[in-house]
Amino acid sequence: MEMSDMQTQKERKERLIYHWDHNNEDDSDQEDSNLVGGQNKDVLSKEQPPIVRVKICGCIPAWWRTENYLTEWELQCYELFKSEIKRYSKYDMDHEESLKRLWKVSFGDTQPPDKLVGPKWKELGFQGEDPRNDFRGGGIIGTISINCLGLYCLTYFVENFKDDFESIKPSDDGLFSTALFCINLSYALQVCFYFHNDDDIMRDYRPYKCNPRRFKNFIRLFSYDSSSSISNSKINFYQLHGHLMITLVVLWNYYLKKGYNQLELFTKCLDETIEICHQIFDEEIRDIGVKNRDLIKQYL
């Protein structure tokens, strides 16, 4: 086998894993992590925005630095959300509680296994009996670490999009994996909206980055609610992920019926899902679901 062929196969496998931005582990970010401009982030308001301390890093493109490109409130919501994206750790009780919640919303009153390790996780699409390995990067390529945003997105999807998903869930016994697809879509969206430095983005994912107009519209939706908590920004991101996960499933079913090879199908579906995401943010938007359904109706 030629070296170029081996490299291509390796890159295809890399498309099915998630990548952690190691720059988010900077110790300087840990100090006063609950503070922005000297105020607790849970009491921020749109009416009285505090002074925002912004860490300019490599993930910010040149056009982002333009004066007045983002309002203080928009930048505040965005930076606070990014600051809460952390690597999954079994020693973090919030992360462990989130994993327990995923079990509950997925399997109801079924007694969770000891240490949350058991074969039933495979029913959700995890590759092994310990889902932490997938979130930490112990899946296809174990040297890459994963942050826990994929866990939050997956939990929200299972809990809030269950009926929609069940109505279109692939019936085949093939390679469709709810958990793995959710995690990878979460990463693709983080690349799309500049959550990672360029040096930390896998090559095949770099074209996913959106243009300035789409990014601005994303930020406007992201910071639309003037609630006193940053939680609404999180919900907006989870909802976007959930609607696009439905899109990915619809595309999977559509192309599977056309005879596409499943080994190549995920890449095609993910590419087209992100393209639809770009189209969603071609203009300022308030209802992601309505716009998304309109864009995918040709595949139903």
C-alpha positions as a printed NumPy array, in Angstrom:
array([[  0.   ,   0.   ,   0.   ],
       [  1.325,   3.439,  -0.96 ],
       [  2.193,   5.855,   1.837],
       [ -0.348,   8.378,   0.511],
       [ -3.104,   5.746,   0.7  ],
       [ -2.164,   4.885,   4.271],
       [ -2.248,   8.554,   5.187],
       [ -5.661,   8.983,   3.593],
       [ -7.061,   6.043,   5.554],
       [ -5.616,   7.46 ,   8.756],
       [ -7.215,  10.84 ,   8.062],
       [-10.581,   9.179,   7.491],
       [-10.313,   7.465,  10.856],
       [ -9.382,  10.779,  12.446],
       [-12.658,  12.225,  11.202],
       [-14.422,   9.973,  13.719],
       [-12.746,  11.364,  16.811],
       [-12.885,  14.597,  18.721],
       [-10.015,  16.911,  19.495],
       [ -9.316,  18.846,  22.661],
       [ -7.896,  22.366,  22.586],
       [ -4.961,  22.058,  24.992],
       [ -4.689,  25.829,  25.172],
       [ -7.829,  25.865,  27.307],
       [ -5.77 ,  24.232,  30.048],
       [ -3.67 ,  27.362,  30.571],
       [ -3.235,  27.752,  34.317],
       [ -3.729,  31.489,  33.989],
       [ -7.349,  30.847,  33.061],
       [ -7.992,  28.999,  36.311],
       [ -7.508,  32.047,  38.497],
       [-10.761,  33.9  ,  39.124],
       [-12.5  ,  31.546,  36.694],
       [-15.873,  32.622,  38.097],
       [-15.106,  36.3  ,  37.649],
       [-15.354,  38.632,  34.705],
       [-14.31 ,  42.199,  35.293],
       [-14.278,  41.441,  39.012],
       [-17.931,  40.331,  39.043],
       [-19.461,  36.923,  39.435],
       [-20.426,  35.579,  36.011],
       [-23.791,  34.361,  37.314],
       [-24.969,  37.906,  37.957],
       [-24.006,  39.445,  34.628],
       [-26.774,  41.329,  32.872],
       [-27.22 ,  42.865,  29.479],
       [-28.45 ,  46.109,  30.977],
       [-25.355,  46.589,  33.14 ],
       [-22.481,  44.79 ,  31.435],
       [-19.192,  44.7  ,  33.347],
       [-15.779,  45.395,  31.911],
       [-14.784,  42.311,  29.955],
       [-11.312,  40.836,  30.274],
       [-10.556,  39.208,  26.933],
       [ -7.68 ,  36.84 ,  26.314],
       [ -6.712,  37.32 ,  22.677],
       [ -5.543,  33.945,  21.414],
       [ -4.719,  32.277,  18.139],
       [ -8.294,  31.147,  17.527],
       [ -9.406,  34.742,  16.947],
       [ -9.155,  35.662,  13.232],
       [ -7.994,  39.092,  12.107],
       [-11.487,  40.336,  11.245],
       [-12.639,  39.554,  14.807],
       [-10.277,  42.206,  16.15 ],
       [-11.998,  44.942,  14.174],
       [-13.25 ,  47.713,  16.435],
       [-16.93 ,  47.33 ,  17.348],
       [-17.228,  44.024,  15.489],
       [-18.702,  42.431,  18.618],
       [-20.602,  44.266,  21.318],
       [-19.429,  43.931,  24.885],
       [-22.392,  41.721,  25.757],
       [-21.83 ,  39.44 ,  22.755],
       [-18.161,  39.034,  23.529],
       [-18.96 ,  38.458,  27.178],
       [-21.385,  35.603,  26.453],
       [-19.006,  34.027,  23.977],
       [-15.898,  34.185,  26.158],
       [-17.7  ,  32.882,  29.243],
       [-19.086,  29.935,  27.34 ],
       [-15.644,  29.075,  25.996],
       [-14.116,  29.382,  29.46 ],
       [-16.392,  26.619,  30.75 ],
       [-15.293,  24.073,  28.174],
       [-12.962,  21.762,  30.039],
       [-11.408,  18.356,  29.583],
       [-13.52 ,  15.541,  31.   ],
       [-12.197,  14.295,  34.322],
       [-13.535,  11.485,  36.479],
       [-12.323,  13.494,  39.466],
       [-14.623,  16.402,  38.597],
       [-17.911,  15.793,  40.38 ],
       [-19.837,  18.007,  37.944],
       [-18.621,  15.875,  35.052],
       [-19.499,  12.657,  36.839],
       [-22.948,  13.984,  37.707],
       [-23.447,  14.895,  34.055],
       [-22.585,  11.333,  33.084],
       [-25.123,  10.041,  35.611],
       [-27.702,  12.372,  34.103],
       [-26.95 ,  11.002,  30.641],
       [-27.601,   7.5  ,  31.975],
       [-30.901,   8.588,  33.518],
       [-32.246,  10.356,  30.421],
       [-31.092,   7.466,  28.216],
       [-32.137,   4.437,  30.261],
       [-34.766,   5.745,  32.677],
       [-35.   ,   4.061,  36.06 ],
       [-32.584,   1.292,  35.13 ],
       [-30.023,   0.975,  37.896],
       [-26.707,   2.463,  36.734],
       [-23.76 ,   0.038,  36.853],
       [-21.015,   0.219,  39.43 ],
       [-18.681,   3.153,  38.672],
       [-20.89 ,   3.848,  35.643],
       [-19.107,   1.148,  33.655],
       [-21.183,  -1.458,  31.82 ],
       [-22.133,  -2.907,  28.427],
       [-25.416,  -0.988,  28.173],
       [-23.523,   2.171,  27.171],
       [-22.878,   0.515,  23.809],
       [-26.608,   0.759,  23.078],
       [-26.157,   4.53 ,  22.997],
       [-23.271,   4.219,  20.574],
       [-20.212,   4.335,  22.812],
       [-17.328,   2.18 ,  21.702],
       [-16.73 ,   0.496,  25.036],
       [-18.239,  -0.091,  28.447],
       [-16.733,   3.064,  29.941],
       [-18.031,   6.178,  28.126],
       [-15.316,   8.293,  29.772],
       [-12.85 ,   6.796,  27.335],
       [-14.753,   8.282,  24.399],
       [-14.993,  11.699,  26.054],
       [-11.327,  11.598,  27.059],
       [-10.22 ,  10.476,  23.618],
       [ -9.652,   6.805,  24.329],
       [-11.71 ,   5.802,  21.338],
       [-10.188,   5.415,  17.891],
       [ -7.05 ,   7.436,  18.606],
       [ -6.275,   7.361,  22.309],
       [ -3.64 ,  10.094,  22.332],
       [ -6.147,  12.871,  21.68 ],
       [ -8.066,  14.264,  24.635],
       [-11.677,  15.32 ,  24.472],
       [-13.498,  18.097,  26.298],
       [-16.838,  17.508,  27.932],
       [-18.955,  19.767,  25.702],
       [-19.736,  16.656,  23.672],
       [-21.203,  15.072,  26.827],
       [-23.431,  18.071,  27.486],
       [-24.606,  18.186,  23.866],
       [-25.318,  14.46 ,  23.828],
       [-27.295,  14.642,  27.079],
       [-29.353,  17.573,  25.825],
       [-30.015,  15.809,  22.533],
       [-31.175,  12.563,  24.147],
       [-33.383,  14.442,  26.585],
       [-34.925,  17.062,  24.307],
       [-34.872,  15.562,  20.805],
       [-35.838,  12.009,  21.707],
       [-39.167,  11.95 ,  19.841],
       [-37.714,  13.562,  16.73 ],
       [-34.793,  11.153,  16.762],
       [-36.904,   8.047,  17.299],
       [-39.041,   8.932,  14.27 ],
       [-36.01 ,   8.947,  11.94 ],
       [-33.528,   6.716,  13.769],
       [-31.676,   4.432,  11.332],
       [-33.051,   0.904,  11.498],
       [-29.988,  -0.768,  10.028],
       [-27.353,  -2.618,  12.048],
       [-24.586,  -0.608,  10.438],
       [-22.121,   1.971,  11.654],
       [-24.503,   4.68 ,  12.877],
       [-23.486,   5.653,  16.404],
       [-25.557,   8.233,  18.285],
       [-22.891,   8.991,  20.89 ],
       [-19.934,   9.078,  18.519],
       [-21.766,  11.202,  15.947],
       [-22.924,  13.661,  18.613],
       [-19.397,  14.064,  19.948],
       [-17.909,  14.642,  16.505],
       [-20.646,  17.067,  15.484],
       [-20.002,  19.01 ,  18.685],
       [-16.334,  19.306,  17.732],
       [-17.17 ,  20.333,  14.159],
       [-19.371,  23.149,  15.48 ],
       [-16.606,  24.324,  17.789],
       [-14.296,  24.533,  14.781],
       [-16.994,  26.286,  12.778],
       [-17.349,  29.028,  15.388],
       [-13.688,  29.446,  16.352],
       [-13.457,  27.679,  19.69 ],
       [-10.006,  26.304,  18.829],
       [ -6.633,  27.577,  17.732],
       [ -5.73 ,  26.785,  14.129],
       [ -2.755,  24.645,  15.173],
       [ -5.083,  22.38 ,  17.177],
       [ -7.632,  21.754,  14.434],
       [ -7.398,  18.587,  12.378],
       [ -6.759,  19.451,   8.754],
       [ -9.976,  18.054,   7.311],
       [-12.034,  20.122,   9.733],
       [-10.499,  23.51 ,   8.901],
       [-12.835,  24.24 ,   5.961],
       [-15.724,  24.156,   8.435],
       [-14.836,  27.603,   9.809],
       [-17.559,  30.094,   8.983],
       [-17.165,  33.536,   7.446],
       [-17.511,  36.824,   9.382],
       [-21.187,  37.377,   8.528],
       [-22.221,  33.908,   9.678],
       [-20.129,  34.168,  12.812],
       [-21.732,  37.504,  13.702],
       [-25.221,  36.046,  13.234],
       [-24.261,  33.075,  15.38 ],
       [-23.065,  35.415,  18.13 ],
       [-26.251,  37.456,  17.929],
       [-28.326,  34.33 ,  18.469],
       [-25.892,  33.131,  21.094],
       [-26.269,  36.301,  23.188],
       [-29.866,  37.164,  22.276],
       [-31.371,  36.462,  25.706],
       [-30.582,  39.121,  28.324],
       [-30.974,  36.674,  31.199],
       [-28.803,  37.212,  34.262],
       [-27.17 ,  33.844,  33.674],
       [-24.878,  32.56 ,  30.952],
       [-26.916,  29.326,  30.852],
       [-29.093,  30.591,  27.99 ],
       [-26.035,  30.859,  25.769],
       [-25.319,  27.21 ,  26.511],
       [-28.899,  26.224,  25.709],
       [-28.69 ,  28.013,  22.361],
       [-25.583,  26.028,  21.483],
       [-27.126,  22.729,  22.625],
       [-30.245,  23.446,  20.577],
       [-28.193,  24.228,  17.49 ],
       [-26.309,  20.967,  17.966],
       [-29.556,  19.035,  18.468],
       [-31.221,  20.37 ,  15.319],
       [-28.09 ,  19.677,  13.276],
       [-27.869,  16.178,  14.726],
       [-31.346,  15.584,  13.292],
       [-30.025,  16.931,   9.991],
       [-27.09 ,  14.517,  10.104],
       [-29.442,  11.563,  10.689],
       [-31.737,  12.646,   7.856],
       [-28.761,  12.87 ,   5.499],
       [-27.481,   9.481,   6.679],
       [-30.814,   7.821,   5.888],
       [-31.081,   9.624,   2.54 ],
       [-27.659,   8.622,   1.232],
       [-27.802,   5.142,   2.718],
       [-30.866,   4.448,   0.583],
       [-28.874,   5.579,  -2.43 ],
       [-26.304,   2.873,  -1.784],
       [-23.421,   4.883,  -0.319],
       [-20.666,   3.   ,   1.489],
       [-21.142,   3.442,   5.241],
       [-17.395,   3.808,   5.824],
       [-17.411,   6.994,   3.755],
       [-20.927,   8.117,   4.582],
       [-20.216,   9.816,   7.918],
       [-17.711,  12.221,   6.373],
       [-20.146,  13.141,   3.59 ],
       [-23.028,  13.655,   6.015],
       [-20.935,  15.718,   8.419],
       [-19.655,  17.915,   5.567],
       [-23.181,  18.59 ,   4.339],
       [-24.503,  19.132,   7.87 ],
       [-21.934,  21.875,   8.47 ],
       [-22.762,  23.393,   5.08 ],
       [-26.414,  23.545,   6.159],
       [-25.246,  25.129,   9.412],
       [-23.509,  27.82 ,   7.357],
       [-26.718,  28.42 ,   5.415],
       [-28.684,  28.77 ,   8.651],
       [-26.502,  31.703,   9.636],
       [-26.465,  33.417,   6.253],
       [-28.892,  35.84 ,   7.844],
       [-29.839,  36.877,  11.354],
       [-32.085,  34.225,  12.844],
       [-34.167,  33.577,  15.955],
       [-35.61 ,  30.098,  15.355],
       [-33.012,  27.514,  14.353],
       [-35.524,  24.686,  14.094],
       [-37.736,  26.364,  11.499],
       [-34.789,  27.323,   9.285],
       [-33.191,  23.895,   9.626],
       [-36.373,  22.04 ,   8.685],
       [-36.766,  24.237,   5.639],
       [-33.215,  23.437,   4.488],
       [-33.506,  19.648,   4.906],
       [-37.041,  19.092,   3.597],
       [-35.631,  17.999,   0.214],
       [-34.01 ,  14.999,   1.938],
       [-37.147,  13.821,   3.784]])
